[in-house]
Amino acid sequence: MLPYLSLILLPLIATLSLSTAHADNLAQAERAYVRGDHSQAQAAYRRDAQRGVALAQFNYAMMLKRGEGVERTEAWQPWLKKAATQGLPEAAYVLGLAFENGEGLPRSQPDATHWFLQAAKRGHTQAQLSVATQYYLGRGTDRDMAQAAYWYEKAAQGGDVGAQYLIASMYEHGEGIATDRSQALLWYSAAARQGDVAARLKAEAIARQR
């Protein structure tokens, strides 16, 4: 599995206004990774990571974390945090997971919630789902059903089937949001189209009651 290279590389080159040299270096690093030359890829990412390029910091951290390349070390966390602090949503999400699971970092739900929220605000769908669940359960933050509904709906709009089912249920029962059976039907139907059988049954039941 690539360390999020193909998924992130081109959008970030455009949005972060990387210099031509940094963009070329990242592209060369990705090509090296794809052909299995992890040593060269790691060295290339390390160079740009040390120069403050967020995407390079993230990919370098992921290679260290997975033990891909010449250097094998547990010191991936500082590089991941550097990338997250610069606003890279994938880095913030992975950092949140590390705090949530105690992976290489002390387990901390407040820290997990903080980083999930940073990624969620930048449109990361899985982070939106995660922070919604934190608010729903009151895990690492105060329980806040309105915030849970807000972020579940954002994740639902991003196409997450679980979030689509959950926000539908919240609309159906008025949890953290005004009861709206039309919206409940809309989101149950969206989840059903993705193969959620329970959502299909709920959508059919609501449709019969209209």
Buried (B, 14 or more C-beta within 10 A) or exposed (E): EEBBBEEBBEEBBEEBEBEEEBBEBBBEBBBBBEEEBBBBBBBBBBBBBEEEBBBBBBBBBBBBBEEBBEBEEEEBBEBBBBBBBBBBBBBBBBBBBBBBEEEEBEEBBEBBBBBBBBBBBBEBBBBBBBBBBBBBEEBBBEEBBEBBBBBBBBBBBBEBBBBBBBBBBBBBEEBBBEEBBEBBBBBBBBBBEEEBEEBBEBBBEBEEEE
